[in-house]
Each structure stands twice: as structure tokens, then as C-alpha cells.
Amino acid sequence: MTEHSSVVFVFFFLAEYASIILISILVSILFLGGYLYPFAWVIGQLNNPILEGVFFGVSLGLKTCLIVFMFIWVRASFPRIRYDQLMAFCWTVLLPVIFAVMFLVLTLLISFDAIPTNISGLFIPGLIAYNSNKVYKSKPYKLEPNYVTGF
């Protein structure tokens, strides 16, 4: 009689590594240029579409294999932590780091004038004050060129 008790473990194991490969492909496409091979100036312009497709596939495959290798290497290097330790780490470390990064990005955007800081039109009192120039005698907003975007 055949035993089928390890089928669930096999499916779980395959699903875990399939997700590693999928995330590695997405990281390769989104952050490493996808199928575009590095040092394209060395090879030059390829006129053969089949050869170019092979180079593109090999480039994406090598980048994906590099990400998979790094993922498994980091995963094997560090010990596994319990779920309660992971939740405590997320609440006590990662959440304050996320808020600090959000505050830093907002501060940098405002300090380098990368976003318009006149957002009074988003609020009802600001909208009323902006549209009724007769009552408040406010000057109309003059658009000045932004040195970051050029508009």
C-alpha cells in the first residue's frame, strides 16, 4: 500500500520556492532592468531577433538566479524566529522606522520644494478664503517656476 502523507509537505515546499522564484523575477524586472542585458555596448546592436531573444532570456535568467541565490543565502544564514518574536519586532522596530522614513521623505520633499506647499485649497476655510478676495483682501496666488521640476 502506498503512503501519501508527505504530499501536503511537498506542495507547501514547492509553493514556498515557487513564490521565491516569482518574487525574484519581479524584483529583477522592476529593479534590475528585466531582460535588458548589462554591457550592451560590448556586444553591440544585434540584428538577429532570435539571438537577441536568447540574450534577453539569459540576462533575465541570470538576474533572477542571482536574486534567488541571495534570497536563499540570507534565509539560510539567519535563524528562524517564532511568530510572536516576529510580531514584536514588527510592532517595536519596523513600525517606528516606517513612520520615521515617512517623516523624512515628507521633510525632504518640502525642504527641497519638490511638492507645492500651498495646500490651503484642500481645506474648506482655505478654499473660502482663496475664492473670496473681496472679503479678506488677499493677493491672488502667483505661480512661480519650481526649480526642481521646471514648471
Phi, psi and omega in degrees: 000140184269140180260131183242026186283339182265007181294321180296318178296320180296316179295320178296316180296315179294321179295323179294315179285332173294322177292326176298316180293319180296315179295324178294320177295317180295320177296320179296318181288315187281325188243343183245013176091001175064237184278351181290124184274143178288161181056047180293336180289338178288315181283324181088186180282126179265130179266348180267115183293331179290315178295322178295320177296323177295316178298319179296316179295318178295321179296313178296320179295318179294319178295319179295318178297323177296317179293319178298317179300314180296320180298311182291325179296313179294320181295322180280338184282327184259148180287156177285144179246156179285164183296320180293326176292322178296317179294320177296321178295318180295317182286323187266338183245304188290321180297313174297326177295319179297315179295322178294319179293320178298317178295320179296315180295317178298318179296317179293320179296319180287320184290327177266009177055045180272343174233153178290132183268352178274087180252023181292339178290347179279342182253148184298313178297321177295324178293320178293316180294327182286324184273343182250081181288336182290321185285311187265352180054038180273151179283146175292149182289122180264124180283122175251150182294139177273129185283344179279309184267337181088004180252000000 
